[in-house]
Amino acid sequence: HVQLVESGGGLVQSGRSLRLSCAASGKTYYNYCMAWFRQAPGKEREGVAAFYLGPGTTYLADSVKGRFTISRDNAKNTLYLEMNSLGPEDTAMYYCAAGPMTSRADVLSAQMYHFWGQGTQVTVS
């Protein structure tokens, strides 16, 4: 069982940056992925970025490429999402997720992830 706790959200002006953190407790395995999803009111949950733990491979949604970076501190078992050039379209609840890799085609699909955090709100004005 993996527990995930997000932090770092807040209110920020357009064009500014934020860094989200996701602290994981419990066992995360070599074949696990950890990811960031977001959900805006009235919209479906969207996969933003994923990190395949063993190889260290990262995946980014087209909507955030060039602006967001996903990384992980192995020693701290913590996942990060560095978000730059934020715009109102990035306003959402951001969730951290973890689960075993099943297919690279599904790394940004919620169905692949078994464990979820409670979320942290990001609001861009």
Backbone as a printed PyTorch tensor [residue, N CA C, xyz], in Angstrom:
tensor([[[  0.8460,  -1.1860,   0.0000],
         [  0.0000,   0.0000,   0.0000],
         [  0.8840,   1.2380,   0.0000]],

        [[  0.5120,   2.2300,  -0.8080],
         [  1.2830,   3.4610,  -0.9260],
         [  0.3870,   4.6360,  -0.5320]],

        [[  0.9100,   5.4900,   0.3150],
         [  0.1950,   6.7160,   0.6750],
         [  0.9060,   7.9060,   0.0500]],

        [[  0.1170,   8.8180,  -0.4850],
         [  0.6580,   9.9610,  -1.2140],
         [  0.1020,  11.2440,  -0.6250]],

        [[  0.9790,  12.2000,  -0.3800],
         [  0.5590,  13.4860,   0.1740],
         [  1.1370,  14.6010,  -0.6800]],

        [[  0.2370,  15.3680,  -1.3020],
         [  0.6600,  16.4750,  -2.1540],
         [  0.7800,  17.7650,  -1.3440]],

        [[  1.6260,  18.6560,  -1.8380],
         [  1.7570,  19.9840,  -1.2490],
         [  2.2870,  20.9320,  -2.3180]],

        [[  2.2040,  22.2320,  -2.0320],
         [  2.8000,  23.2250,  -2.9160],
         [  1.8280,  24.0160,  -3.7600]],

        [[  0.5450,  23.6540,  -3.7130],
         [ -0.4290,  24.4080,  -4.4800],
         [ -0.6640,  25.7890,  -3.9010]],

        [[ -1.4290,  26.5870,  -4.6340],
         [ -1.7370,  27.9160,  -4.1420],
         [ -2.2740,  28.7980,  -5.2420]],

        [[ -2.3800,  30.0810,  -4.9290],
         [ -2.8440,  31.0860,  -5.8770],
         [ -1.6290,  31.8030,  -6.4530]],

        [[ -1.5680,  31.8880,  -7.7730],
         [ -0.4210,  32.4940,  -8.4290],
         [ -0.8900,  33.2970,  -9.6330]],

        [[ -0.1450,  34.3250,  -9.9760],
         [ -0.5020,  35.1420, -11.1360],
         [ -0.0480,  34.4720, -12.4310]],

        [[ -0.7240,  34.7830, -13.5070],
         [ -0.3440,  34.2530, -14.8160],
         [  1.1130,  34.5740, -15.1170]],

        [[  1.7870,  33.5930, -15.7020],
         [  3.1780,  33.7530, -16.0600],
         [  4.1600,  33.3400, -14.9870]],

        [[  3.6590,  33.1210, -13.7840],
         [  4.5350,  32.7390, -12.6860],
         [  4.6920,  31.2220, -12.6060]],

        [[  5.4430,  30.7880, -11.5880],
         [  5.7740,  29.3670, -11.4390],
         [  5.3330,  28.8260, -10.0830]],

        [[  5.1540,  27.5210, -10.0360],
         [  4.8920,  26.8030,  -8.7930],
         [  5.5790,  25.4580,  -8.8760]],

        [[  5.9420,  24.9180,  -7.7290],
         [  6.4520,  23.5590,  -7.6790],
         [  5.5980,  22.7430,  -6.7190]],

        [[  5.0340,  21.6860,  -7.2390],
         [  4.2560,  20.7640,  -6.4200],
         [  5.1420,  19.6080,  -5.9660]],

        [[  4.8400,  19.1130,  -4.7710],
         [  5.5570,  17.9600,  -4.2210],
         [  4.5620,  16.8700,  -3.8670]],

        [[  5.0100,  15.6400,  -3.9850],
         [  4.2050,  14.4870,  -3.6010],
         [  5.1010,  13.5360,  -2.8110]],

        [[  4.8750,  13.4960,  -1.5020],
         [  5.6460,  12.6090,  -0.6410],
         [  4.9710,  11.2500,  -0.5760]],

        [[  5.7170,  10.2080,  -0.8790],
         [  5.1800,   8.8520,  -0.8790],
         [  5.6960,   8.0810,   0.3280]],

        [[  4.8000,   7.3520,   0.9640],
         [  5.2010,   6.4360,   2.0290],
         [  4.7120,   5.0500,   1.6540]],

        [[  5.4290,   4.0450,   2.1030],
         [  5.1290,   2.6920,   1.6770],
         [  6.0460,   2.3120,   0.5210]],

        [[  5.9120,   1.0890,   0.0830],
         [  6.8380,   0.5600,  -0.9060],
         [  6.4450,   0.9590,  -2.3210]],

        [[  7.3800,   1.6030,  -3.0150],
         [  7.2010,   1.8410,  -4.4490],
         [  8.2500,   1.0090,  -5.1670]],

        [[  7.8250,   0.2670,  -6.1440],
         [  8.6730,  -0.7150,  -6.7800],
         [  9.2920,  -0.1990,  -8.0680]],

        [[ 10.3330,  -0.9090,  -8.4820],
         [ 11.0820,  -0.5680,  -9.6900],
         [ 10.1580,  -0.3870, -10.8840]],

        [[  9.1040,  -1.1780, -10.9710],
         [  8.2320,  -1.1350, -12.1380],
         [  7.0350,  -0.2080, -11.9480]],

        [[  7.0990,   0.6360, -10.9220],
         [  6.0060,   1.5740, -10.6810],
         [  6.1710,   2.8490, -11.4960]],

        [[  5.0530,   3.4560, -11.7880],
         [  4.9870,   4.8200, -12.2850],
         [  4.3870,   5.7040, -11.2100]],

        [[  4.8490,   6.9270, -11.1700],
         [  4.1950,   7.9690, -10.3750],
         [  3.8400,   9.1010, -11.3260]],

        [[  2.7100,   9.7300, -11.0690],
         [  2.2160,  10.6950, -12.0490],
         [  1.4660,  11.8340, -11.3780]],

        [[  1.2870,  12.8730, -12.1600],
         [  0.4550,  14.0180, -11.7750],
         [ -0.7390,  14.0880, -12.7130]],

        [[ -1.8930,  14.2390, -12.1060],
         [ -3.1290,  14.4570, -12.8410],
         [ -3.7360,  15.7650, -12.3510]],

        [[ -4.6270,  16.3040, -13.1500],
         [ -5.3510,  17.4980, -12.7050],
         [ -6.7960,  17.4110, -13.1570]],

        [[ -7.6320,  18.0830, -12.3950],
         [ -9.0540,  18.1060, -12.7300],
         [ -9.6240,  19.4740, -12.4170]],

        [[-10.1310,  20.1120, -13.4470],
         [-10.7910,  21.4060, -13.2940],
         [-12.2880,  21.1630, -13.1260]],

        [[-13.0040,  22.0900, -12.5080],
         [-14.4530,  21.9100, -12.3170],
         [-15.1580,  21.6620, -13.6460]],

        [[-15.9700,  20.6220, -13.6590],
         [-16.7460,  20.3020, -14.8500],
         [-15.9740,  19.6010, -15.9410]],

        [[-14.7170,  19.2820, -15.6770],
         [-13.8990,  18.6110, -16.6890],
         [-13.4200,  17.2610, -16.1770]],

        [[-13.0030,  16.4130, -17.1090],
         [-12.4770,  15.1050, -16.7340],
         [-11.0510,  15.2380, -16.1980]],

        [[-10.6770,  14.2410, -15.4170],
         [ -9.3090,  14.2120, -14.8950],
         [ -8.3430,  14.0050, -16.0610]],

        [[ -7.2920,  14.8070, -16.0590],
         [ -6.3300,  14.8250, -17.1680],
         [ -4.9480,  14.4400, -16.6620]],

        [[ -4.3010,  13.5150, -17.3540],
         [ -2.9200,  13.1770, -17.0270],
         [ -1.9900,  14.2670, -17.5050]],

        [[ -1.1300,  14.7400, -16.6210],
         [ -0.2420,  15.8550, -16.9250],
         [  1.1890,  15.3760, -17.1700]],

        [[  1.6810,  14.5480, -16.2730],
         [  3.0770,  14.0940, -16.3630],
         [  3.2370,  12.7990, -15.5920]],

        [[  4.1750,  11.9700, -16.0390],
         [  4.4220,  10.6960, -15.3720],
         [  5.9150,  10.4160, -15.3240]],

        [[  6.2920,   9.6220, -14.3180],
         [  7.6960,   9.2610, -14.0990],
         [  7.7580,   7.7590, -13.8680]],

        [[  8.4290,   7.0530, -14.7620],
         [  8.5950,   5.6010, -14.6510],
         [  9.8300,   5.3700, -13.7850]],

        [[  9.6020,   4.8270, -12.5870],
         [ 10.6300,   4.8610, -11.5580],
         [ 11.9190,   4.1420, -11.9470]],

        [[ 11.8210,   2.9220, -12.4370],
         [ 13.0260,   2.1440, -12.7070],
         [ 13.9550,   2.8120, -13.7050]],

        [[ 13.4900,   3.0080, -14.9250],
         [ 14.3520,   3.6270, -15.9350],
         [ 14.5270,   5.1360, -15.7740]],

        [[ 13.6320,   5.7520, -15.0000],
         [ 13.6880,   7.2050, -14.8630],
         [ 13.1380,   7.9300, -16.0710]],

        [[ 12.2920,   7.2710, -16.8320],
         [ 11.7030,   7.8670, -18.0290],
         [ 10.5570,   8.7810, -17.6290]],

        [[ 10.4770,   9.9220, -18.3090],
         [  9.4080,  10.8810, -18.0170],
         [  8.4990,  11.0420, -19.2350]],

        [[  7.2620,  11.3850, -18.9280],
         [  6.2460,  11.5840, -19.9540],
         [  5.4960,  12.8680, -19.6180]],

        [[  5.1950,  13.6500, -20.6470],
         [  4.4690,  14.9010, -20.4450],
         [  3.3220,  14.9970, -21.4380]],

        [[  2.1900,  15.5110, -20.9750],
         [  1.0810,  15.7800, -21.8800],
         [  1.4650,  16.9200, -22.8220]],

        [[  0.9140,  16.8960, -24.0170],
         [  1.2340,  17.9400, -24.9990],
         [  0.9110,  19.3320, -24.4720]],

        [[ -0.1330,  19.4110, -23.6640],
         [ -0.5910,  20.7130, -23.1690],
         [  0.4060,  21.3810, -22.2180]],

        [[  1.3640,  20.6140, -21.7040],
         [  2.3050,  21.1950, -20.7420],
         [  3.7620,  21.0870, -21.1750]],

        [[  4.0090,  20.4580, -22.3100],
         [  5.3910,  20.3210, -22.7840],
         [  6.0190,  21.6930, -22.9750]],

        [[  7.2490,  21.8010, -22.5230],
         [  7.9510,  23.0760, -22.6120],
         [  7.6900,  23.9930, -21.4310]],

        [[  6.7010,  23.6560, -20.5960],
         [  6.3840,  24.4860, -19.4290],
         [  6.5410,  23.7310, -18.1130]],

        [[  6.1810,  22.4460, -18.0980],
         [  6.2110,  21.6480, -16.8800],
         [  7.3480,  20.6400, -16.9480]],

        [[  7.8800,  20.3220, -15.7800],
         [  8.9200,  19.3060, -15.6540],
         [  8.5700,  18.4020, -14.4770]],

        [[  8.6790,  17.0980, -14.6860],
         [  8.4630,  16.1420, -13.6020],
         [  9.7990,  15.5550, -13.1940]],

        [[  9.9900,  15.3910, -11.8980],
         [ 11.2430,  14.8260, -11.4070],
         [ 10.9730,  14.0830, -10.1090]],

        [[ 11.9780,  13.3420,  -9.6430],
         [ 11.8110,  12.5690,  -8.4170],
         [ 13.1160,  12.5480,  -7.6430]],

        [[ 12.9810,  12.6870,  -6.3450],
         [ 14.1120,  12.5310,  -5.4270],
         [ 13.9810,  11.1380,  -4.8180]],

        [[ 14.8210,  10.2210,  -5.2570],
         [ 14.7050,   8.8370,  -4.7960],
         [ 14.9280,   8.7110,  -3.2970]],

        [[ 15.8870,   9.4670,  -2.7880],
         [ 16.2190,   9.3620,  -1.3660],
         [ 15.0500,   9.7890,  -0.4920]],

        [[ 14.3100,  10.7820,  -0.9680],
         [ 13.1650,  11.2900,  -0.2040],
         [ 11.8580,  10.6240,  -0.6160]],

        [[ 11.9090,   9.7970,  -1.6390],
         [ 10.7010,   9.1720,  -2.1850],
         [  9.6310,  10.2270,  -2.4670]],

        [[ 10.0530,  11.2830,  -3.1070],
         [  9.1860,  12.4180,  -3.3720],
         [  9.2020,  12.7520,  -4.8540]],

        [[  8.0100,  12.9920,  -5.3810],
         [  7.8120,  13.3610,  -6.7800],
         [  7.5400,  14.8570,  -6.8360]],

        [[  8.0710,  15.5020,  -7.8650],
         [  7.8750,  16.9360,  -8.0220],
         [  7.2590,  17.2560,  -9.3810]],

        [[  6.5680,  18.3810,  -9.4220],
         [  6.0910,  18.9230, -10.6860],
         [  6.4310,  20.4070, -10.6900]],

        [[  7.3950,  20.7740, -11.5070],
         [  7.7800,  22.1690, -11.6590],
         [  6.9300,  22.7530, -12.7800]],

        [[  6.1790,  23.7930, -12.4620],
         [  5.2440,  24.3700, -13.4260],
         [  5.6450,  25.8140, -13.6910]],

        [[  5.9670,  26.1040, -14.9320],
         [  6.3770,  27.4470, -15.3370],
         [  5.3700,  28.0270, -16.3220]],

        [[  5.4280,  29.3470, -16.4900],
         [  4.5450,  30.0540, -17.4380],
         [  3.0950,  29.6290, -17.2530]],

        [[  2.6540,  29.6530, -16.0250],
         [  1.2940,  29.2180, -15.7190],
         [  0.2660,  30.1680, -16.3090]],

        [[ -0.8440,  29.6040, -16.7220],
         [ -1.9570,  30.3810, -17.2490],
         [ -3.2540,  29.9380, -16.6080]],

        [[ -4.3270,  30.6970, -16.7970],
         [ -5.6190,  30.3350, -16.1910],
         [ -6.0660,  28.9220, -16.5540]],

        [[ -5.6480,  28.4360, -17.7120],
         [ -6.0360,  27.0760, -18.1430],
         [ -5.4040,  25.9910, -17.2840]],

        [[ -4.4410,  26.3550, -16.4780],
         [ -3.7870,  25.3980, -15.5830],
         [ -4.4760,  25.3200, -14.2200]],

        [[ -5.4720,  26.1410, -14.0160],
         [ -6.2180,  26.1070, -12.7560],
         [ -6.9490,  24.7900, -12.6120]],

        [[ -6.6770,  24.0890, -11.5280],
         [ -7.2700,  22.7640, -11.3050],
         [ -6.8290,  22.2370,  -9.9490]],

        [[ -7.4580,  21.1580,  -9.5380],
         [ -6.9460,  20.3580,  -8.4220],
         [ -5.9330,  19.3930,  -9.0100]],

        [[ -4.7550,  19.3570,  -8.4280],
         [ -3.6890,  18.4930,  -8.9140],
         [ -3.5320,  17.3030,  -7.9700]],

        [[ -3.4910,  16.1160,  -8.5680],
         [ -3.4090,  14.8800,  -7.8130],
         [ -2.1430,  14.1180,  -8.1680]],

        [[ -1.5790,  13.4890,  -7.1730],
         [ -0.4590,  12.5830,  -7.3620],
         [ -1.0010,  11.1550,  -7.3760]],

        [[ -0.4130,  10.3020,  -8.2000],
         [ -0.8760,   8.9220,  -8.3060],
         [  0.3110,   7.9860,  -8.4620]],

        [[  0.1100,   6.7390,  -8.0870],
         [  1.1700,   5.7310,  -8.2190],
         [  0.5490,   4.3830,  -8.5450]],

        [[  1.3090,   3.5870,  -9.3050],
         [  0.8270,   2.2520,  -9.6350],
         [  1.8170,   1.5430, -10.5250]],

        [[  1.6650,   0.2410, -10.6920],
         [  2.5770,  -0.5140, -11.5480],
         [  2.3950,  -0.1640, -13.0200]],

        [[  3.5200,  -0.0680, -13.7120],
         [  3.4800,   0.1910, -15.1530],
         [  2.8620,  -1.0120, -15.8520]],

        [[  1.8720,  -0.7680, -16.6810],
         [  1.2890,  -1.8340, -17.4900],
         [  1.5510,  -1.6020, -18.9760]],

        [[  1.4630,  -0.3470, -19.3950],
         [  1.6920,  -0.0160, -20.7960],
         [  2.1110,   1.4420, -20.9020]],

        [[  3.1160,   1.6960, -21.6930],
         [  3.5440,   3.0910, -21.8800],
         [  2.4200,   3.9270, -22.4940]],

        [[  1.5440,   3.2860, -23.2140],
         [  0.4170,   4.0070, -23.8150],
         [ -0.5550,   4.5190, -22.7590]],

        [[ -0.4890,   3.9620, -21.5490],
         [ -1.4490,   4.3050, -20.4980],
         [ -0.8480,   5.1440, -19.3770]],

        [[  0.3700,   5.6290, -19.5380],
         [  1.0220,   6.3080, -18.4160],
         [  0.3000,   7.5740, -18.0020]],

        [[ -0.4670,   8.1740, -18.8960],
         [ -1.2320,   9.3670, -18.5360],
         [ -2.7260,   9.0670, -18.4320]],

        [[ -3.0530,   7.8050, -18.2380],
         [ -4.4370,   7.3890, -18.0490],
         [ -4.6770,   7.0340, -16.5920]],

        [[ -5.7290,   7.5760, -16.0160],
         [ -6.0100,   7.3510, -14.6020],
         [ -6.2110,   5.8790, -14.2820]],

        [[ -6.6890,   5.1130, -15.2290],
         [ -7.0040,   3.7080, -14.9910],
         [ -5.7790,   2.8890, -14.6050]],

        [[ -4.5750,   3.3690, -14.9260],
         [ -3.3740,   2.5970, -14.6330],
         [ -2.9430,   2.7350, -13.1680]],

        [[ -3.5090,   3.6780, -12.4500],
         [ -2.9930,   4.0240, -11.1280],
         [ -3.9070,   3.5430, -10.0100]],

        [[ -3.2640,   2.8920,  -9.0100],
         [ -4.0130,   2.3050,  -7.9070],
         [ -4.1040,   3.2210,  -6.6860]],

        [[ -3.1040,   4.0750,  -6.5300],
         [ -3.0020,   4.8780,  -5.3160],
         [ -3.0550,   6.3570,  -5.6750]],

        [[ -3.8050,   7.0940,  -4.8790],
         [ -4.0350,   8.5060,  -5.1590],
         [ -3.8900,   9.3360,  -3.8910]],

        [[ -3.3800,  10.5550,  -4.0720],
         [ -3.3720,  11.5100,  -2.9790],
         [ -4.6750,  12.2820,  -2.9350]],

        [[ -4.7760,  13.1930,  -1.9650],
         [ -5.9910,  13.9750,  -1.7640],
         [ -6.0530,  15.2060,  -2.6600]],

        [[ -4.9410,  15.5780,  -3.2260],
         [ -4.9240,  16.7050,  -4.1460],
         [ -4.4800,  18.0090,  -3.5120]],

        [[ -3.9850,  18.9000,  -4.3620],
         [ -3.6130,  20.2500,  -3.9410],
         [ -4.1020,  21.2190,  -5.0190]],

        [[ -4.7400,  22.2910,  -4.5770],
         [ -5.3850,  23.2110,  -5.5160],
         [ -4.3720,  24.2060,  -6.0750]],

        [[ -4.4320,  24.3680,  -7.3850],
         [ -3.6340,  25.3990,  -8.0620],
         [ -4.6080,  26.3490,  -8.7520]],

        [[ -4.5010,  27.6260,  -8.4290],
         [ -5.3540,  28.6360,  -9.0380],
         [ -4.4800,  29.7020,  -9.6580]],

        [[ -4.6910,  29.9430, -10.9470],
         [ -3.9010,  30.9320, -11.6730],
         [ -4.8150,  32.0800, -12.0730]],

        [[ -4.4730,  33.2650, -11.6380],
         [ -5.3490,  34.4220, -11.9210],
         [ -4.8250,  35.2670, -13.0770]]])
